Amino acid sequence: MNKSKSSYYIKVIVQTGLLIAIAQIVKMFSTYIYFAGTPAIRISFSGPFTKMPGILFGPVVGGISAGLSDIIGYLIKPQGPYIPWLGVTAILGGILTPLIWKGLRNMDIKKLQTICVIILSAIGLLGIFNHIQLTYYATGTWAKYISSIGKTTTFATVLLIATSLVGFSLLLIDRIIQKRYNQLKIYNNFLKLIISVGIPGLLVTTINTQLLRMFIPVLSKKAFIAFLLPRIVEELFITVYISYMLSLLLYLYNNLFKNK
């Protein structure tokens, strides 16, 4: 191994270890929202420091960092039984975030905004169309097809519309950030990070919701949608926080090490 590679790996290990340590300190101040006497939603502000290694050094480091943070966090402050599958989903999120970031980081921000508007509009219109079909044309072919999916019909209507509205709300927040930081790279990174953090975050939250219902008997009695919706709301707020903090951390990091 040559000297430059050795120095790089040392930098990765040292900086990742430092960020994990900071994440654990912040995580100690996390709190839980209880469902049926069981901790079901964790409110924690350690996300930016857990995600930062993957953003800086790629998906492999991101997955390792997320996995270690999950295990160490549980050992320091256990809440309920440890479910190994939650560690697996944490690793999945740690891998997906830098993968998406890698694809978006060099994209023109205006082009990305346009793509987001088109996709969110399509999602919202599909949800409205499905709702109209189910409400006014219940005997139609498309309405019968949607109804055939059973309890998950909500995903084809309400959740699609809600996703569109939330997405446009995030774009509005992005515009506010643009006006305030239009001269800084913190703005250029914000929307890209919302997408990079938000998509894996929503996926992991959805999977974890089902895992909690499977492994905690009390929660298995809760309807999936009723349990998922408050967790989705919490995830969206945390995504905005993590994205803003990551934008700021990246801006500071790049200015600190740009000449090193």
C-alpha positions in Angstrom: 0.0 0.0 0.0 1.5 3.3 -1.0 1.8 6.3 1.3 -1.1 8.3 -0.3 -3.5 5.4 0.1 -2.4 4.8 3.6 -2.9 8.4 4.5 -6.4 8.4 2.9 -7.5 5.3 4.9 -6.2 6.8 8.1 -8.2 10.0 7.3 -11.3 7.9 6.6 -11.0 5.9 9.9 -10.2 8.9 12.0 -12.9 11.2 10.7 -15.6 8.5 10.6 -14.7 7.5 14.1 -15.0 11.1 15.3 -18.4 11.5 13.5 -19.7 8.3 15.1 -18.6 9.5 18.5 -20.3 12.8 18.1 -23.5 11.0 16.9 -23.5 8.8 20.0 -23.1 11.9 22.3 -26.1 13.6 20.5 -28.1 10.3 20.5 -27.9 10.2 24.3 -30.3 13.1 24.4 -32.8 11.4 22.1 -36.3 10.8 23.3 -39.1 8.3 22.4 -42.8 8.5 21.6 -44.6 5.5 23.1 -47.3 3.4 21.5 -49.2 1.1 23.9 -46.4 1.5 26.5 -43.7 0.6 24.0 -41.0 3.0 22.5 -42.1 3.2 18.8 -40.8 6.5 17.5 -37.3 7.8 18.4 -36.7 11.6 18.1 -33.0 12.0 17.6 -30.8 14.7 16.2 -27.7 12.5 15.6 -28.6 11.8 11.9 -26.3 14.4 10.3 -23.2 12.9 12.0 -24.3 9.3 11.1 -24.9 10.2 7.5 -21.8 12.4 7.0 -19.2 9.5 6.6 -21.2 8.1 3.7 -21.6 11.5 2.1 -17.8 12.1 2.3 -16.4 8.6 1.7 -19.1 6.6 -0.2 -21.6 3.8 0.4 -19.3 1.2 2.0 -18.2 3.6 4.7 -21.8 4.9 5.0 -23.1 1.3 5.6 -20.4 0.5 8.2 -21.0 3.8 9.9 -24.7 3.4 10.1 -24.4 -0.2 11.4 -21.9 0.7 14.1 -23.9 3.7 15.2 -27.0 1.5 15.6 -25.2 -1.1 17.7 -23.2 1.3 19.8 -26.3 3.5 20.3 -28.3 0.5 21.6 -25.5 -0.5 23.9 -25.2 3.0 25.4 -28.9 3.6 25.7 -31.0 0.5 25.2 -34.8 0.9 24.7 -36.7 -2.3 24.5 -35.4 -5.6 22.9 -32.7 -5.4 20.3 -34.0 -6.3 16.9 -31.1 -7.2 14.6 -33.1 -6.5 11.5 -33.4 -2.9 12.4 -29.6 -2.8 12.3 -29.8 -4.3 8.7 -32.2 -1.6 7.6 -29.9 1.1 9.2 -27.0 -0.3 7.1 -29.3 -0.2 4.0 -30.1 3.5 4.6 -26.4 4.2 5.2 -25.6 2.6 1.8 -28.5 4.2 -0.2 -28.0 7.8 0.9 -24.4 8.1 -0.5 -25.4 6.2 -3.7 -28.2 8.6 -4.4 -26.0 11.6 -3.4 -23.3 10.4 -5.8 -25.8 10.5 -8.7 -27.1 13.9 -7.7 -24.2 16.0 -6.4 -23.0 17.2 -9.8 -26.5 17.7 -11.3 -27.6 21.2 -12.2 -29.9 22.5 -9.4 -32.4 24.0 -11.9 -32.7 20.7 -13.8 -33.2 18.8 -10.6 -36.0 21.2 -9.5 -37.8 20.7 -12.8 -37.5 16.9 -12.6 -38.9 17.1 -9.0 -41.9 19.2 -10.1 -42.7 16.8 -12.9 -42.5 13.7 -10.7 -44.4 15.2 -7.8 -47.1 16.5 -10.1 -47.5 13.1 -11.7 -47.7 11.4 -8.3 -50.3 13.9 -7.1 -52.4 13.6 -10.2 -52.3 9.8 -10.1 -53.5 9.9 -6.5 -56.4 12.3 -7.4 -57.3 10.2 -10.4 -57.4 7.0 -8.3 -59.5 8.8 -5.7 -62.0 10.0 -8.4 -62.2 6.5 -9.8 -62.9 4.9 -6.5 -65.5 7.5 -5.5 -67.4 8.1 -8.6 -66.7 5.2 -10.9 -66.5 2.3 -8.4 -67.7 -0.2 -11.0 -65.1 0.7 -13.5 -62.2 -1.5 -14.5 -59.5 0.7 -13.0 -61.5 1.2 -9.7 -62.0 -2.5 -9.4 -58.3 -3.1 -9.9 -57.4 -0.6 -7.2 -59.9 -2.1 -4.8 -58.5 -5.5 -5.4 -55.3 -4.6 -3.6 -57.3 -4.6 -0.4 -56.1 -2.7 2.7 -53.3 -1.0 0.8 -55.8 1.0 -1.3 -54.9 4.0 0.8 -51.4 3.9 -0.7 -52.9 4.4 -4.2 -54.9 7.5 -3.1 -54.3 9.3 0.1 -50.6 8.4 0.4 -49.9 9.5 -3.2 -51.6 12.8 -2.7 -49.9 13.3 0.6 -46.5 12.5 -0.9 -47.0 15.1 -3.6 -48.1 17.8 -1.1 -45.1 17.0 1.2 -42.7 17.1 -1.8 -44.0 20.5 -2.9 -43.7 21.7 0.7 -40.0 20.6 0.7 -39.5 22.4 -2.6 -40.9 25.5 -0.9 -38.5 25.1 1.9 -35.8 24.8 -0.7 -36.8 28.1 -2.2 -36.6 29.8 1.2 -33.1 28.4 1.6 -32.2 29.6 -1.8 -33.2 33.2 -1.0 -31.3 33.1 2.2 -28.1 31.3 0.9 -28.2 31.9 -2.8 -24.5 32.8 -2.9 -23.4 29.7 -0.9 -23.0 26.1 -1.9 -25.1 25.2 1.1 -28.1 26.0 -1.1 -26.9 23.9 -4.0 -26.6 20.9 -1.7 -29.8 21.2 0.2 -32.3 19.9 -2.3 -29.9 17.1 -3.4 -29.5 16.1 0.2 -33.2 16.1 0.9 -33.7 13.6 -1.9 -30.6 11.6 -0.9 -31.6 11.4 2.7 -35.4 11.4 2.3 -35.9 8.5 -0.1 -33.9 6.0 1.9 -35.3 7.4 5.1 -38.9 6.8 4.0 -38.1 3.4 2.7 -36.3 2.4 6.0 -39.1 3.9 8.1 -41.7 1.9 6.2 -39.8 -1.4 6.5 -39.0 -0.7 10.2 -42.7 -0.1 10.9 -43.5 -3.6 9.7 -40.6 -5.1 11.6 -41.7 -3.5 14.9 -45.2 -4.9 14.3 -43.7 -8.3 13.7 -41.4 -8.4 16.7 -43.3 -6.4 19.3 -46.6 -8.2 20.1 -48.3 -5.0 21.5 -47.6 -3.1 18.2 -48.9 -6.0 16.1 -52.4 -5.0 17.1 -52.0 -1.6 15.6 -53.1 -1.0 12.0 -50.1 -0.6 9.8 -51.2 2.7 8.3 -52.2 4.2 11.7 -48.7 3.3 13.0 -46.9 4.3 9.8 -48.3 7.8 9.3 -46.9 9.4 12.5 -43.6 7.8 11.8 -43.6 9.2 8.3 -44.4 12.7 9.6 -41.5 12.5 12.1 -39.2 11.2 9.3 -40.0 14.2 7.1 -39.2 16.7 9.8 -36.0 14.9 10.6 -35.1 14.7 6.9 -35.3 18.5 6.6 -33.1 18.9 9.7 -30.6 16.4 8.5 -30.4 17.8 5.0 -29.9 21.4 6.3 -27.2 20.3 8.8 -25.4 18.2 6.2 -25.4 21.1 3.8 -23.9 23.3 6.5 -21.3 20.6 7.5 -20.3 20.0 3.9 -19.9 23.7 3.4 -17.7 24.0 6.5 -15.8 20.8 5.7 -15.0 21.8 2.1 -13.8 25.2 3.2 -11.7 23.7 6.0 -10.0 21.1 3.9 -10.1 22.5 0.4 -6.4 23.5 0.5 -5.3 20.3 2.3 
